[in-house]
């Protein structure tokens, strides 16, 4: 067999694999990419020694918000925000995730470019209802606190959960909390429609279970133990 024929046969053999790779690359929509990032962020923080009490908070929570990339940047006029997902606890386990934006602003000198990975445990029905109604704003009627750090994996949770929500954040290699005072949580309708179909709302996705996407399963598997 001459060199040209061998080359053509080898190329033909590789074509199906290359085509499959191209299809997979095309299938990774922005929504699916974000869900995968949310899964990785959740797994990173839930297994962190620094956040040893996070599993206990998760098991007592009504819902969870996950933001894999929360940006804080700018000088003089700063802005903080990012896109994440909301999943709520139901009789059949954790719900399909709905897409949300977190938007905040502040005035004052700040260091630009800060990026955080954040898990927010929602502890009250009131807070979950407000998120679903697109009326959630941290501070004021909705209290938020920084979750405890540094107690080690498996630490017992002894708090009375007096806040409506608790933040757990990893920022530039540091573990702690992020101040969300004045921040708002806003549903991302365009992404919910793109991922689940027209008419998909957070209420329909998270509470009524009217919309499903099988590609959420890896994230739900990570949430399931809690």
Residue, then its C-alpha position, 0 to 999 in steps of 0.5 A: x500500500x503506497x503512502x498516499x493510500x495509507x494517508x487517505x485511509x488514516x484520515x478517513x478513520x479519524x474523520x468520525x472522531x473529529x466530527x463528533x468532537x466538533x459537534x460536542x464543541x458546538x453543543x456546549x452552549x453558554x448555559x451549559x458551560x455555566x452549569x458545568x462551572x457551577x458544578x465545579x465551584x460547588x464541589x470545590x467549596x463543599x469539600x473545602x476544609x475552610x468551609x467545613x460547616x457548609x455541608x450542614x448549612x446546605x442540608x438545612x437550606x431551602x435553596x442554593x445559589x451558585x455563582x462560579x465567577x462573581x466580578x468586582x472591578x473598576x476604580x472610583x465607581x465599582x460594580x459587582x456581579x455575575x451569572x449563576x443558578x438557583x436550585x431549590x429543595x423539593x420532595x423529589x430532591x434538588x430542582x432543575x437550576x434556573x439562571x439568575x444575574x447578581x447585580x450590585x454597585x458601590x461608590x468608592x476606591x476599589x481594587x479592580x478585577x476581583x473574581x470570586x466563586x460563591x455559594x449562597x445558602x438560602x435558609x428561609x421560605x421568605x427569601x426563596x419566595x422573593x428570589x422566585x418573584x424577582x424581588x430579592x435584594x440583600x439588606x433591609x428585609x432580607x438579611x445575609x451573613x457570612x458563613x463560618x470558615x476554618x472549622x474543618x470538614x465534618x464540623x457540627x453546625x450549631x448556628x440558629x440560622x438567623x439570617x435569610x442567607x449565608x455566603x461562602x466565597x473563595x476569592x483570589x485564593x482566600x476563603x471567606x464571605x462576600x458582602x452583598x449589601x444592596x445587591x439584587x438577584x434578577x432572573x435571566x429570562x433569555x437564558x432560561x428560555x434558551x435552555x428550557x424552551x419558551x415560557x420557562x420561568x424560575x417558578x416553572x423550573x424550580x417549583x412546578x417542575x414543568x421544564x427539564x433538561x437532561x444535561x443538568x444531571x451532573x450538577x444535580x448529582x453533586x447537590x444530591x447528598x445534601 
